[in-house]
């Protein structure tokens, strides 16, 4: 790498300019953003320190880290994996190729879930119980923990590698993390039976890509396929969650599920078989993005309660 040197050292400003030029020559659409984030990470700058920090000299270790990240980015690796962390709502999450990259659409899904918790809280319920199914990095569940002061959140995933990432992010959350419970398993099967008919909010961003659907190479080549592809139709996991949720959601509770825009209408119709109120939510770009369903049908709730009573009587 050819750079101007001052007294045998490189300033971060010089490295920033070089990275930007290299990324532009490499055809990266986000050349300036990638260069800035890589410099911030290699230098250990907070965003607010960036401007003044550029005049500092880079350490040997910092330059080595910078060079490594620039090479990875030029090979097409997503910036989020290259820098190893990414912002999601109020959080700074550690992420790598074991988990999906958190996306802005999912931040909106969290917001819709928080609105449901406020609705339920208005009925007098405190200490809500939330289930984040298929948690991945923990983005959804940890956001709820950090933003809802008395929520208990169960974070589930059937990928042990993903749960390793989620555990690290949970530990970094500090005291709110003590209300988090990480469990391994597929969807509702991961949850203890005593939570049936008592979960205030189920929230999920499951796989919703069909097996034959084309994906951009930046996604297909880097992100975990199991967290993206549901099956031949693409709706298999969404269907499973919607048809099982009524056994778990409390009488006044709700479920919020993210999915592909072309799936939403059909999945909303499915949800109406199990819940009294169903809404479709659109993301900031105006595309249908999630199904919100409230109040499981009373006959379903009675069935669950009778089953639990019978089980207790037998014991």
C-alpha positions as CSV (number, residue, x, y, z in Angstrom):
1,X,0.0,0.0,0.0
2,X,1.5,3.3,-1.1
3,X,0.8,6.2,1.3
4,X,2.3,9.4,2.4
5,X,4.2,9.0,5.6
6,X,5.0,11.5,8.3
7,X,8.0,10.7,10.5
8,X,7.6,7.1,9.5
9,X,4.0,6.9,10.6
10,X,0.6,7.0,8.9
11,X,-2.2,9.3,9.9
12,X,-5.7,7.8,9.9
13,X,-6.8,10.5,7.4
14,X,-4.3,9.1,4.9
15,X,-5.6,5.5,5.5
16,X,-9.2,6.7,5.1
17,X,-8.5,8.3,1.7
18,X,-6.6,5.2,0.5
19,X,-9.5,2.9,1.5
20,X,-12.0,5.1,-0.2
21,X,-10.0,5.2,-3.4
22,X,-9.5,1.4,-3.3
23,X,-13.2,0.7,-2.7
24,X,-14.2,3.1,-5.5
25,X,-11.9,1.4,-7.9
26,X,-13.3,-1.9,-6.7
27,X,-16.8,-0.8,-7.6
28,X,-18.3,-0.6,-4.1
29,X,-21.4,1.5,-4.0
30,X,-20.8,2.4,-0.3
31,X,-17.1,3.2,-0.7
32,X,-17.1,6.1,1.7
33,X,-19.2,4.4,4.3
34,X,-17.1,1.3,4.2
35,X,-13.9,3.2,4.5
36,X,-15.1,5.2,7.5
37,X,-16.5,2.2,9.4
38,X,-13.2,0.3,8.8
39,X,-11.1,3.2,10.0
40,X,-13.4,3.6,13.1
41,X,-13.0,0.0,13.9
42,X,-9.3,-0.3,13.4
43,X,-8.6,2.9,15.3
44,X,-11.1,2.2,18.1
45,X,-12.8,5.5,17.5
46,X,-16.3,6.3,18.7
47,X,-18.3,8.0,15.9
48,X,-18.1,11.3,17.7
49,X,-14.3,11.1,17.8
50,X,-13.9,10.4,14.1
51,X,-13.2,13.9,12.8
52,X,-10.5,14.8,15.4
53,X,-9.1,11.3,15.4
54,X,-8.2,11.3,11.8
55,X,-5.2,13.5,12.5
56,X,-3.8,10.9,14.9
57,X,-1.1,8.5,13.9
58,X,-2.1,4.9,13.4
59,X,-0.4,2.2,15.5
60,X,1.3,-0.8,13.8
61,X,-1.5,-3.0,15.2
62,X,-4.2,-0.6,13.9
63,X,-2.7,-0.6,10.4
64,X,-2.5,-4.4,10.3
65,X,-6.2,-4.6,11.3
66,X,-7.1,-1.9,8.7
67,X,-5.3,-3.8,5.9
68,X,-7.0,-7.1,6.8
69,X,-10.5,-5.5,6.8
70,X,-9.9,-3.7,3.6
71,X,-8.9,-6.9,1.9
72,X,-12.0,-8.7,3.2
73,X,-14.2,-5.9,2.0
74,X,-12.7,-5.9,-1.5
75,X,-13.5,-9.6,-1.7
76,X,-17.2,-8.8,-1.3
77,X,-17.6,-9.7,2.4
78,X,-20.5,-7.6,3.8
79,X,-19.3,-4.5,5.8
80,X,-21.2,-5.7,8.9
81,X,-19.2,-8.9,9.1
82,X,-15.9,-7.1,8.3
83,X,-16.2,-4.7,11.2
84,X,-17.8,-7.3,13.4
85,X,-20.6,-5.2,14.9
86,X,-23.6,-3.2,13.8
87,X,-26.1,-0.9,15.2
88,X,-29.7,-2.0,15.7
89,X,-32.1,0.4,17.4
90,X,-30.3,1.3,20.6
91,X,-27.9,-1.6,20.5
92,X,-24.4,-2.2,19.1
93,X,-24.5,-5.9,18.3
94,X,-21.5,-8.2,17.7
95,X,-22.2,-10.2,14.5
96,X,-20.4,-12.6,12.2
97,X,-21.2,-15.2,9.6
98,X,-23.0,-17.4,12.2
99,X,-26.0,-15.0,12.1
100,X,-28.0,-12.9,9.7
101,X,-27.1,-9.2,9.4
102,X,-29.7,-7.2,11.3
103,X,-31.8,-5.1,8.9
104,X,-33.8,-1.8,9.2
105,X,-37.1,-3.6,8.4
106,X,-36.6,-5.7,11.5
107,X,-36.2,-2.6,13.6
108,X,-39.7,-1.7,12.6
109,X,-40.9,-5.2,13.5
110,X,-39.5,-4.6,17.0
111,X,-41.4,-1.3,17.2
112,X,-44.7,-3.0,16.3
113,X,-44.0,-5.5,19.1
114,X,-43.4,-2.7,21.6
115,X,-46.7,-1.1,20.6
116,X,-48.4,-4.4,21.4
117,X,-46.7,-4.5,24.8
118,X,-48.0,-1.0,25.5
119,X,-51.5,-2.1,24.5
120,X,-51.4,-5.0,26.9
121,X,-49.9,-2.9,29.7
122,X,-52.8,-0.5,29.4
123,X,-55.0,-3.4,30.6
124,X,-53.0,-3.5,33.9
125,X,-50.5,-6.3,33.1
126,X,-47.0,-5.7,34.3
127,X,-43.9,-7.8,33.8
128,X,-44.7,-9.1,30.3
129,X,-43.3,-12.3,29.0
130,X,-41.9,-12.2,25.5
131,X,-40.6,-15.0,23.2
132,X,-38.2,-14.1,20.4
133,X,-38.3,-17.1,18.2
134,X,-35.2,-17.7,15.9
135,X,-33.2,-15.0,17.7
136,X,-30.0,-15.2,15.7
137,X,-27.8,-12.4,17.0
138,X,-30.4,-11.6,19.6
139,X,-31.3,-8.3,17.9
140,X,-35.1,-8.5,18.5
141,X,-35.1,-10.0,22.0
142,X,-32.3,-7.8,23.3
143,X,-34.0,-4.7,22.0
144,X,-37.1,-5.6,24.0
145,X,-35.0,-6.3,27.1
146,X,-33.2,-2.9,26.8
147,X,-36.4,-0.9,26.1
148,X,-39.0,-2.6,28.3
149,X,-37.8,-2.3,31.9
150,X,-39.7,-5.3,33.4
151,X,-40.0,-7.7,30.5
152,X,-38.7,-11.3,30.7
153,X,-37.6,-12.4,27.2
154,X,-37.0,-15.9,26.0
155,X,-34.6,-16.0,23.1
156,X,-34.7,-19.3,21.1
157,X,-32.8,-20.7,18.1
158,X,-32.0,-24.2,16.8
159,X,-28.5,-23.1,15.8
160,X,-26.0,-23.6,18.5
161,X,-23.6,-21.3,16.6
162,X,-26.2,-18.5,16.5
163,X,-26.9,-18.9,20.2
164,X,-23.2,-18.4,20.9
165,X,-23.4,-15.0,19.3
166,X,-26.7,-14.2,21.1
167,X,-25.1,-15.2,24.5
168,X,-22.2,-12.8,23.9
169,X,-24.6,-9.9,23.0
170,X,-26.8,-10.8,26.0
171,X,-23.8,-10.6,28.4
172,X,-22.8,-7.2,26.9
173,X,-26.3,-5.8,27.7
174,X,-25.5,-5.6,31.4
175,X,-28.2,-5.6,34.0
176,X,-31.2,-5.8,31.6
177,X,-29.7,-9.0,30.4
178,X,-30.5,-10.7,33.6
179,X,-34.1,-10.9,32.4
180,X,-33.1,-12.8,29.3
181,X,-33.4,-16.6,28.9
182,X,-31.6,-18.2,26.0
183,X,-32.8,-21.7,25.0
184,X,-32.0,-24.1,22.2
185,X,-34.7,-25.6,20.0
186,X,-36.9,-25.3,17.1
187,X,-39.6,-22.5,17.4
188,X,-42.0,-23.2,20.3
189,X,-40.4,-26.6,21.0
190,X,-37.6,-24.7,22.8
191,X,-39.9,-23.2,25.4
192,X,-40.9,-24.8,28.7
193,X,-44.5,-26.1,28.8
194,X,-45.5,-23.8,31.7
195,X,-45.4,-20.8,29.3
196,X,-48.4,-22.1,27.4
197,X,-51.2,-19.6,27.2
198,X,-49.2,-17.1,29.1
199,X,-46.8,-15.3,26.7
200,X,-47.6,-11.7,26.3
201,X,-45.8,-11.3,22.9
202,X,-44.4,-13.7,20.4
203,X,-42.2,-12.0,17.9
204,X,-40.2,-13.6,15.1
205,X,-38.2,-12.9,12.0
206,X,-38.1,-16.5,10.6
207,X,-36.7,-17.7,7.3
208,X,-39.1,-16.8,4.5
209,X,-37.1,-17.3,1.3
210,X,-38.2,-20.2,-1.0
211,X,-35.5,-22.7,-2.0
212,X,-35.5,-21.7,-5.6
213,X,-35.7,-17.9,-5.1
214,X,-32.7,-16.0,-6.4
215,X,-30.7,-14.1,-3.8
216,X,-28.0,-11.4,-4.4
217,X,-24.5,-12.8,-4.1
218,X,-23.7,-10.5,-1.1
219,X,-26.5,-12.4,0.8
220,X,-26.2,-15.9,-0.7
221,X,-22.4,-16.2,-0.5
222,X,-22.0,-14.9,3.0
223,X,-25.1,-15.2,5.2
224,X,-26.3,-18.5,6.8
225,X,-28.6,-20.3,4.4
226,X,-30.6,-22.0,7.2
227,X,-31.6,-18.6,8.6
228,X,-32.8,-17.5,5.1
229,X,-34.4,-20.4,3.3
230,X,-37.6,-22.0,4.8
231,X,-38.3,-24.6,2.2
232,X,-39.8,-25.1,-1.3
233,X,-42.6,-22.5,-0.7
234,X,-40.8,-20.1,1.6
235,X,-43.7,-19.9,4.0
236,X,-43.1,-23.2,5.9
237,X,-41.7,-21.6,9.0
238,X,-44.1,-18.7,9.1
239,X,-47.0,-21.1,8.8
240,X,-45.7,-23.2,11.6
241,X,-45.3,-20.2,13.9
242,X,-48.8,-18.8,13.1
243,X,-50.6,-22.1,13.5
244,X,-48.9,-22.9,16.8
245,X,-48.8,-19.5,18.5
246,X,-52.4,-19.6,19.8
247,X,-51.4,-22.4,22.2
248,X,-48.8,-20.1,23.7
249,X,-50.1,-16.5,23.5
250,X,-52.0,-15.1,26.6
251,X,-55.7,-14.2,26.1
252,X,-54.9,-10.5,25.6
253,X,-51.5,-11.2,24.0
254,X,-50.2,-10.9,20.4
255,X,-47.8,-12.2,17.8
256,X,-45.7,-10.2,15.3
257,X,-44.1,-12.1,12.5
258,X,-41.9,-10.6,9.7
259,X,-42.1,-12.1,6.3
260,X,-41.7,-11.4,2.6
261,X,-44.2,-8.8,1.1
262,X,-45.8,-11.3,-1.3
263,X,-46.5,-13.7,1.6
264,X,-48.3,-11.2,3.9
265,X,-51.9,-11.3,2.6
266,X,-52.0,-15.1,2.5
267,X,-50.4,-15.4,6.0
268,X,-52.8,-12.9,7.4
269,X,-55.7,-15.1,6.2
270,X,-54.1,-18.0,7.9
271,X,-53.7,-16.0,11.2
272,X,-57.4,-15.2,11.2
273,X,-58.2,-18.8,11.7
274,X,-56.5,-18.6,15.1
275,X,-56.7,-15.0,16.3
276,X,-59.6,-12.6,16.6
277,X,-57.8,-9.5,15.4
278,X,-55.3,-9.5,12.6
279,X,-53.4,-6.5,11.0
280,X,-51.0,-6.2,8.2
281,X,-48.1,-3.8,8.8
282,X,-46.1,-2.1,6.0
283,X,-42.4,-1.0,6.3
284,X,-41.1,2.5,5.6
285,X,-40.8,1.7,1.9
286,X,-44.5,1.0,1.8
287,X,-44.2,-2.8,1.3
288,X,-46.3,-5.2,3.4
289,X,-43.8,-6.6,5.9
290,X,-45.5,-8.3,8.9
291,X,-48.6,-9.8,10.3
292,X,-49.8,-8.7,13.8
293,X,-52.4,-11.0,15.4
294,X,-54.1,-10.5,18.8
295,X,-56.4,-12.4,21.1
296,X,-56.3,-16.1,20.4
297,X,-59.8,-17.5,19.8
298,X,-61.4,-18.2,23.2
299,X,-62.1,-21.9,22.4
300,X,-58.4,-22.4,21.8
301,X,-57.6,-20.8,25.2
302,X,-60.1,-23.0,26.9
303,X,-58.7,-26.1,25.3
304,X,-55.2,-25.2,26.6
305,X,-56.5,-24.5,30.1
306,X,-58.5,-27.7,30.3
307,X,-55.4,-29.7,29.1
308,X,-53.2,-28.1,31.7
309,X,-55.8,-28.7,34.5
310,X,-56.2,-32.4,33.4
311,X,-52.4,-32.8,33.4
312,X,-52.2,-31.4,37.0
313,X,-55.0,-33.6,38.1
314,X,-53.2,-36.7,36.8
315,X,-50.0,-35.7,38.5
